[in-house]
Amino acid sequence: MPRRSRTSTALGIGATTVVALALAAPPALAGPAATPDPVPSLVAGQDTAAPQLVTGLAEPAVGSPADAARAHLAAHADRYHVDPGELAEVGSESTADGRRTVRFEQRHDGVPVFGAQYLVHLTGEGAGQRVESVGGKYFTGLTVPTTATVPAAALRDLALGSVQDPKARAAATAEDHGLVVLPDGAGRLAQRFTVHAADPATGAPAAREVFVDATVGVVALAYDTRAPLPTGGNAGSAADGSAAAGLEPATGTAPDAHGNSAKVNIARLPDGSYQLTDLTRPAAITTYDAGGRDEMDFGGGIPADLPPAHSPGPDFPASAGTSGATDASVNAGIVYDFYHDRFGRNGLDGKGGAITSVVNVTQDGAPYANAYWDGKKMVYGSGGPNYYPFSAALDIAGHEMTHGVISNTADLAGMGQAGAMNEGIADYFGNAIEVTARGMSMNDPAAALLGESKCRTGTPQACADRRMDDHRTTVDDYLGGTVDNGGQHLNATIFSGALWDVRRTLDPLTADRVVYRALTAYLTPLDDFVAGRNAALAAGRDLGLSHAQLRTVAAAFDAHGIKPGWESRIGMDSRTLARNLSYSMAPPAAGGGHWVAMAPAPDPVKGTGGTRPDTTALYTGSTTGRGAPVRLSPDDGRYHSWPATDGTTAVWKAIGTTAQNHSRELLAAPLSGAGPVRSLFLADGTEPGSPQVSGGDIAFTVNDFTTHRTSIRLSHDGAPAVELPLADGHHPDDLTLKDGYLAWTESWQDGQQYVTAPTVYSIAAGKVTAQYTAHAAPGAAASTASSARLAGGRLLWLDTPDGATARASIRSGALDGSGVTEVLAADSPNAPTRGGSLTASDQAVTYKVEGTKPAGGWTNAALPKLWQLPTGGGTPQRLSCDRGGQDQPAADQGTRVVWLDSTPGRTDLVVRDRAAGTC
């Protein structure tokens, strides 16, 4: 299952990534209005017949917990709609008061279903054993075949291809985890890989979980993680406790990071020397000093040549403090004791497994200001001139070690709301552990801070990574989109803030027990915020909280906007055309008052109020929002996307396996549905791309995998497509077709210079009529042209100067090559982001401006936003004041634009008729 995301600060503000598929995570429903009890007796699942949560049970259950749980599910099949034969036990939790939770993983024809877990809660013994509650994620609509049809080598290549940087991709490796079923609609069979590569910005090791559709051959889901490299060398010592073999418990002293002497539990080796291994608890705690070695050396475990932190006598040298080894060992003991004494938990895995820390790692020879849990151990940076070793902060140690507890219980996926709960619960317990150890009051102004003690200078408030009392809410502050795996760190304090408020208003011990039981007994990998709310309320009922206390818990979640239907309460100035697009990076197309996109179809059971996820289908609808979407693509199991439309016809690419072959085919169909879907291009060893349509003309590129040559094909007035001549070594991109003209960006190598040239081709004349070569003037920096678009009888494109500038200009050229004008200069306020794209109608050009990450972390204001100005030039205006990320714009007609918007906590297709202006 996915491990924790790599972080870029101590408590994890991560880098931009792509969440390619929004998996179904059924929202919870409100409780019955007739009862004052805020815990619902039944919460229905969405897109499944299995309920998400059933509480208030007291039904006899005979046999071992696992057998009794299976028998209960089988005996009440009409209630649960769960096949016990499709469940595999993956863990169990027991409490001191006799409660037991059996955690099952769903299998579909023997293949694990990603994130699908169902839990049964029991109490009592023998004849008095009872089932108290049942719930989780079980997907009843899965029908997908479980035999891969795409060759294994191709699946691996596609996983590696998800690494966008060419240099990083060349050195990347893919660790194969086998087949899984993604629970989206009828399900998608995917091969799961962990792709290991170097971060192109820092050179540091990075990892990405990649799910490649095993029957279609496209990446269905990808998100960044901080997974360890495949095991090698002496990796086993980090997990199996072998570092403690043959040792005798002892005590000694060691300086901490602040120079204070601390009493430490250590171990005596047979040769009379000592190492920093604490044997006083069932889980051996061992700390390694990396000695300044690079963090990449520890991706697969502990190198064989590195012993634990060592001393010839029981009094450790000063290096134990400056490295952070003393603090890592002492703090690991404090964290262990907190979980053991408060909840009866024996270590991070609950089974007394070894607890391992590595301190004093660097990155590319420089001090490393970071810390993370890599799925097997804690890794702490050396700090540097501005920071103490990161192990010195108890809340950081508690946060990272709590990730170990989470990965051994609910294993919340590292993306979206599940990822935010993962980070939020780690925040909560990291903070609770430190506040408890210090004996702080919850009303102390510093009690809400996280990571505040890691800085050598400055105030705790300035040093803190996050604070639990920031009062963020879903409706005002939820940050969606593709940044930070869908906001897993950025949205963390929305959830942890609610938990912290519970801790502040109830007594801390009761709050801690509620959160721990919610984590270990109710949460599952794909849960969302509202499911987390219901988990906390159900846990409170289990623990005997009064109605008043339960109302206090519910009020804390209410105050942070975590309640059913919160997404619909976010204000937007755009109209929604399709909700919850399942593939957030698939671009829509628009023209002539119609949109075309890969989008969910209306659910025939729920009517217009619901949608049915269908990740392989292409739909069209009116940009006015009138009427229901109409399916264009055939139901052939292939992946249909990358559309173009002129408002009458749609052209798109289909990838996958039909009864005849595994193909990459170009298809076309009338938007009216009055004609058949016809094939435009299909050939072995090639891939069509960049389709364009205008009236009776259709153009597209063809990439030949054998020769690595890309050509342009043009079909005029329905005639067979012919290849247009291109000079050897010239590559076309950014095709655009309109009113008898075809244009593209042509690129080639000219000596030492790479040339890009917006190019215009007249279909009637059968020749190139304009080519605006982006050669650099003598002594000037070179520039790169991209994103060519025909509009208003001219050609528009982005021109990006080489160098450090973050912006591009918008330029315009006549179709006969008579001259270039500048629509918007690169140094203008709100100029386009370099490397971006634009879309244009005859009246307006629309483009994206990506914000830079603020010093305090990402905010909604810094997410990508769309801007618009007249095609002839003018002052740019915000297209929409929607607060979330805005991406993939497609111009319709006039100033109307459709785009993908993440404001409501999901990816929706939305539209505006004109620019909003100043927001």
Sequence and secondary structure as in RCSB ss.txt:
>XXXX:A:sequence
MPRRSRTSTALGIGATTVVALALAAPPALAGPAATPDPVPSLVAGQDTAAPQLVTGLAEPAVGSPADAARAHLAA
HADRYHVDPGELAEVGSESTADGRRTVRFEQRHDGVPVFGAQYLVHLTGEGAGQRVESVGGKYFTGLTVPTTATV
PAAALRDLALGSVQDPKARAAATAEDHGLVVLPDGAGRLAQRFTVHAADPATGAPAAREVFVDATVGVVALAYDT
RAPLPTGGNAGSAADGSAAAGLEPATGTAPDAHGNSAKVNIARLPDGSYQLTDLTRPAAITTYDAGGRDEMDFGG
GIPADLPPAHSPGPDFPASAGTSGATDASVNAGIVYDFYHDRFGRNGLDGKGGAITSVVNVTQDGAPYANAYWDG
KKMVYGSGGPNYYPFSAALDIAGHEMTHGVISNTADLAGMGQAGAMNEGIADYFGNAIEVTARGMSMNDPAAALL
GESKCRTGTPQACADRRMDDHRTTVDDYLGGTVDNGGQHLNATIFSGALWDVRRTLDPLTADRVVYRALTAYLTP
LDDFVAGRNAALAAGRDLGLSHAQLRTVAAAFDAHGIKPGWESRIGMDSRTLARNLSYSMAPPAAGGGHWVAMAP
APDPVKGTGGTRPDTTALYTGSTTGRGAPVRLSPDDGRYHSWPATDGTTAVWKAIGTTAQNHSRELLAAPLSGAG
PVRSLFLADGTEPGSPQVSGGDIAFTVNDFTTHRTSIRLSHDGAPAVELPLADGHHPDDLTLKDGYLAWTESWQD
GQQYVTAPTVYSIAAGKVTAQYTAHAAPGAAASTASSARLAGGRLLWLDTPDGATARASIRSGALDGSGVTEVLA
ADSPNAPTRGGSLTASDQAVTYKVEGTKPAGGWTNAALPKLWQLPTGGGTPQRLSCDRGGQDQPAADQGTRVVWL
DSTPGRTDLVVRDRAAGTC
>XXXX:A:secstr
       SSTT    B                TT S  S SEE  SSSSS SEE S  EE  SSHHHHHHHHHHH
THHHH   GGGEEEEEEEE TTS EEEEEEEEETTEEEEEEEEEEEEES GGG EEEEEEE   TT        S
 HHHHHHHHHTT  SHHHHHT EEEEEEEEEE STT EEEEEEEEEEE TTT  EEEEEEEEETTT SEEEEEEE
    S  TTGGGGTS GGGTT EEEEEEEE TTS EEEEEEEE TTS EESEE SSSS EEEEE TT BGGGGTT
S  TT  SSEESSSB  THHHHTTHHHHHHHHHHHHHHHHHHH   STTSS   EEEEEEEEETTEE   EEE S
SSEEEE   SSB  GGG HHHHHHHHHHHHHHTTT   SSHHHHHHHHHHHHHHHHHHHHHHHT  TTSTTTTEE
STTSBSSS HHHH SEETTS   HHHH   SSBHHHHTTTTHHHHHHHHHHHHHHS HHHHHHHHHHIIIII  T
T  HHHHHHHHHHHHHHTT  HHHHHHHHHHHHHTT STTGGGGS  SSEEEESS S TTS  EEETTEEEE   
EEETTTEEEEEE  TT  EEEETT  S  EE S SSS EEEEEEE SSEEEEEEEEE SS EEEEEEEEETTS S
  EEEE  TTEEEEEEEEETTEEEEEEEETTTTEEEEEEE TT   EEE   TT EEEEEEEETTEEEEEEEEEE
TTEEEEEEEEEETTTTEEEEE      TTS  EEEEEEEEETTEEEEEEEESSS  B EEEEEETTS  EEEEE 
TTSTT  BTT  EEE SSEEEEEE     TT   GGGS EEEEEETT    EES   SS EEEEEE STT EEEE
E TTSS EEEEESS  B  
